Amino acid sequence: MVEEETGLVSKILEFPLPPDLTDLFLAAGWARPHLYLDPQVRAGISAFAVADKAQIAPGLHRLQNDLASGEWLKRYGHILGQTSYEAGYRFVVAR
């Protein structure tokens, strides 16, 4: 927790993401990358929803291939043992 004494902000609280977060915003799939392949999940994530589909298609294709081949697990599997992921999200408590 970071204390802030200026203006209307009384506290800024860190929000490390659990692996099973049910509110699916951009970084929520850090331990479940297959979620990003689901068009319904992407439609609920503003960064994907407003993006040009042609621009994200190559990345989704690579992700799908990396998941199928085991490459994603080889490169990033170490994070699956983490109990949370610090993606920079914060709660701001105002007075």
C-alpha positions, 0 to 999 in steps of 0.5 A: 500500500502506498500512502498519498497525502495530497489532494483528494487521494487518501490511499493508492492500493496495489492490485496484484492479479490472481490467476483466476480473476473473473473480471476479464480485463486486459491483463486478467488472462496472464495465467490463462492465455487461451482466454484471449483466443475467445472472441467473446472475451476479447469483445469485453476487453476495450483494448481488443474491442476497439482494435483493428481486427486485421492488426490483432489477427497475426498476434492471435495466430501466433498465440494459438500456434504457441499454445498448441505447440507448447512454445508458450508453456516453454517460454512462459510456463514459469509464471503459472506457479505464481499466486499473483501477477503485478500488472500495475493496476491500482485502486485509488481511494479518495476522501 
